[in-house]
Structure formats: structure tokens, C-alpha cells
Amino acid sequence: MPDLNDRHCWIFDLDGTLTRPVLDFQHIRSELGIAPSQDILATIAATPEPRRSQLAERLDQLERHYAALAEPAQGVLHLLVHLQNRGARLGILTRNTRAVALSSLQAIGAAHFFEPDAVLGRDEVRPKPDPHGIEHLLARWQCRAHQAVMVGDFRYDLEVGRAAGTATVHVARQEADLWPELTDLRVDSLTQLLDLME
């Protein structure tokens, strides 16, 4: 396990990591007419116009709906206070839009921990698992990968951390899929993560 107290740059996934899982991906796929096994963003990107723009707009509407329902994950505010007090840089890397991410952060009372320019969505950088977003944040912060941590609840979060060379923390709740080959540390909550750091 890496010594996380030596890491000064922290990048978080949003839905299911800082928030309780709220996005119903099966419902979203059904609304968009996308097969259950298909990646939503990749499928939309491969769709010809004008249908592509129609799907993108509908996806934005659905994500805004779910953002309004966001609730904080267990321990999120305590962890962010701890990291802020240590002077850590904090960022968000999400496959949602920045606007949806900022709305979710407001809903859970965590927006003030993150500079808006450190909240990166699919319109600012190439979507996870492409490491572009992490590389962008590290360059902005003048931080090296060995000083950084990527925290998330899904394979894409762990893959993007591995690709960028950061430590990876998997927030894996009960009965979650596990990817040990991509994970440096697995915790069942952000409360447990904070306990390990303290």
C-alpha cells in the first residue's frame, strides 16, 4: 500500500465516489436506445449527426436530473477537510459535464473544496480511461504522478490512474466488482480511507 500521506495531489471520480451512487446507467441507456453492454459516451461519439447531437442533449438532461438528487458519500466531507488542512490539491475527473459535476458538488456541500478549473468533465478532456484529464491536472498543479492519487469506484477510474502513473484507491462497496490488478488500496468507504490516513 502506498503511503497516502506523502501524496499531495488528489483526483476524485464523482458519482459513486464522493456521492452515493445515483446515476442509473441502465435507465440512461434505455432512454437513449443504447444496448446494456455498450459504453454510453463511445456509442454517442460513433453516432452520425444529427442523431449524435440529439443523444448528447438528452444525456445532458438526464445527468442534470440525477445531479439534483446527489447525496454525499459516507465520510466525504471529513476526508476533504483533512486533505484541505494538509494543503493537498483537489480535483475532479468525471465522464459527466463540468456543469453537472459542479451541480452535484453543490448538492453535497463540497463545491468549496474544488476550484472550478480543477473540475474536469468530458468537454474539457478526453473521457476516462484516457489519462488526458489526470495529465492536465498534474501539469496545472506542477505535480508529478508519484505525488498523486486517483480515487474512484469503477474500473475506468483505476485504469486512468494506472495509465497516468498515480496511486489508485478503489472505493468498493459490498458486492462491487473488484479489479485488484489496477488497485493499490481498496476501501469500503471514504471513512475507512480517512481512518487509514490518520
C-alpha positions in Angstrom: 0.0 0.0 0.0 1.4 3.4 -0.9 1.9 6.0 1.9 -1.0 8.3 1.0 0.1 10.9 3.5 3.0 11.6 1.1 0.6 12.3 -1.8 -0.2 16.0 -2.3 -2.5 15.8 -5.3 -5.8 14.1 -5.1 -8.1 13.4 -8.0 -11.6 12.0 -7.4 -14.3 10.4 -9.5 -17.6 11.9 -8.6 -20.8 9.7 -8.8 -20.4 6.7 -6.5 -17.2 8.0 -5.0 -17.8 11.5 -3.5 -21.6 11.0 -3.8 -23.8 8.0 -3.1 -24.4 6.1 -6.4 -27.2 8.0 -8.0 -26.8 7.6 -11.8 -29.0 4.8 -13.1 -26.9 3.8 -16.2 -29.4 1.2 -17.3 -32.2 3.8 -17.3 -30.0 6.2 -19.2 -29.1 3.6 -21.8 -32.8 2.7 -22.2 -33.7 6.4 -22.6 -31.0 6.8 -25.3 -31.7 3.5 -27.0 -28.2 2.2 -26.2 -27.6 -1.6 -25.6 -26.9 -2.5 -22.0 -23.3 -3.6 -22.6 -22.3 -0.5 -24.7 -20.3 2.4 -23.4 -22.6 5.5 -23.5 -20.1 8.1 -24.5 -18.4 5.9 -27.1 -21.7 5.0 -28.6 -22.8 8.6 -28.9 -19.5 9.6 -30.3 -19.8 7.0 -33.0 -23.4 8.0 -34.0 -23.8 10.2 -37.1 -25.3 13.6 -36.9 -27.9 14.9 -36.3 -28.7 12.0 -34.1 -25.4 12.4 -32.2 -26.4 15.9 -31.0 -29.8 14.8 -30.0 -28.4 11.9 -27.9 -25.9 14.3 -26.3 -28.6 16.8 -25.4 -30.8 14.0 -23.9 -27.8 12.7 -21.9 -27.2 16.2 -20.5 -30.8 16.4 -19.5 -30.7 13.0 -17.7 -27.5 13.8 -15.9 -28.8 17.2 -14.7 -31.8 15.3 -13.3 -29.6 12.9 -11.4 -27.2 15.6 -10.2 -30.1 17.3 -8.4 -30.6 14.0 -6.4 -26.9 13.7 -5.3 -26.2 12.9 -1.7 -22.8 12.9 0.0 -21.0 9.6 0.3 -20.2 8.4 3.9 -17.2 10.4 5.2 -16.7 12.6 2.2 -16.7 16.0 4.0 -14.4 14.8 6.8 -11.9 13.4 4.2 -11.9 16.6 2.1 -11.4 18.8 5.3 -8.5 16.5 6.2 -6.9 16.8 2.8 -7.5 20.6 2.6 -5.9 21.1 6.0 -2.9 19.2 4.8 -2.6 21.6 1.8 -3.5 19.0 -0.8 -4.5 19.9 -4.3 -8.0 18.6 -5.0 -9.6 17.8 -8.4 -12.5 16.0 -10.0 -12.3 13.8 -13.2 -15.7 12.8 -14.4 -17.3 11.5 -17.5 -20.2 13.9 -16.9 -20.1 17.5 -17.9 -18.4 20.1 -15.7 -21.8 21.8 -15.2 -23.3 18.6 -13.9 -20.3 17.9 -11.7 -20.5 21.4 -10.1 -24.2 21.0 -9.5 -23.6 17.6 -7.8 -20.8 19.2 -5.6 -23.2 22.0 -4.6 -25.8 19.4 -3.7 -23.5 17.5 -1.4 -22.0 20.7 0.2 -18.5 20.1 -1.2 -18.2 22.7 -4.0 -16.0 25.0 -2.0 -13.2 22.3 -1.8 -12.6 22.4 -5.5 -11.5 25.2 -7.8 -13.9 25.2 -10.8 -10.9 24.8 -13.2 -9.9 21.6 -11.4 -13.3 20.0 -12.1 -12.8 18.3 -15.5 -15.6 16.7 -17.5 -16.0 15.2 -20.9 -16.0 18.6 -22.6 -12.6 19.7 -21.1 -10.6 16.5 -21.5 -10.8 13.1 -23.2 -13.0 10.8 -21.1 -11.7 8.2 -18.7 -9.9 5.8 -19.0 -7.8 8.1 -21.2 -5.2 9.7 -18.9 -5.5 13.1 -20.5 -7.5 14.5 -17.6 -5.0 13.5 -14.9 -2.1 14.7 -17.0 -3.9 18.1 -17.4 -4.4 18.4 -13.7 -0.9 17.4 -12.8 0.6 19.9 -15.3 -1.7 22.6 -13.9 -0.6 21.8 -10.3 3.1 21.2 -11.3 2.7 17.8 -9.6 4.3 14.5 -10.6 2.4 11.3 -10.9 4.2 9.7 -7.9 2.8 12.5 -5.8 -0.8 11.9 -6.9 -3.7 9.7 -6.1 -6.8 8.7 -8.2 -9.8 7.7 -6.2 -12.8 6.0 -7.7 -15.4 3.3 -7.6 -15.2 1.9 -11.2 -12.7 0.2 -13.4 -12.3 3.4 -15.6 -11.1 5.3 -12.5 -8.5 2.7 -11.7 -7.4 2.3 -15.4 -6.9 6.1 -15.8 -4.8 6.2 -12.6 -2.7 3.3 -13.8 -2.2 4.9 -17.2 -1.1 8.2 -15.7 1.2 6.5 -13.1 -0.7 7.7 -9.9 -1.6 5.6 -6.9 -5.1 4.2 -7.2 -7.7 3.8 -4.5 -10.8 1.8 -5.2 -13.9 2.6 -3.1 -15.6 -0.7 -3.4 -18.8 -1.2 -1.6 -20.3 -4.6 -0.8 -20.8 -6.9 -3.8 -18.8 -4.5 -6.0 -16.7 -5.7 -8.9 -13.1 -5.8 -8.0 -10.0 -5.1 -10.1 -7.0 -6.0 -7.9 -4.6 -5.7 -10.7 -5.5 -2.0 -11.1 -5.8 -1.2 -7.3 -3.2 -0.1 -4.8 -5.6 0.2 -2.0 -9.2 -0.9 -1.7 -11.6 0.6 1.0 -15.3 0.2 1.5 -15.9 3.9 2.3 -14.2 7.3 2.4 -14.4 7.0 6.2 -12.2 3.9 6.1 -9.8 5.8 3.8 -9.5 8.6 6.2 -9.0 6.2 9.2 -6.1 4.6 7.4 -4.5 8.0 6.7 -4.9 9.2 10.3 
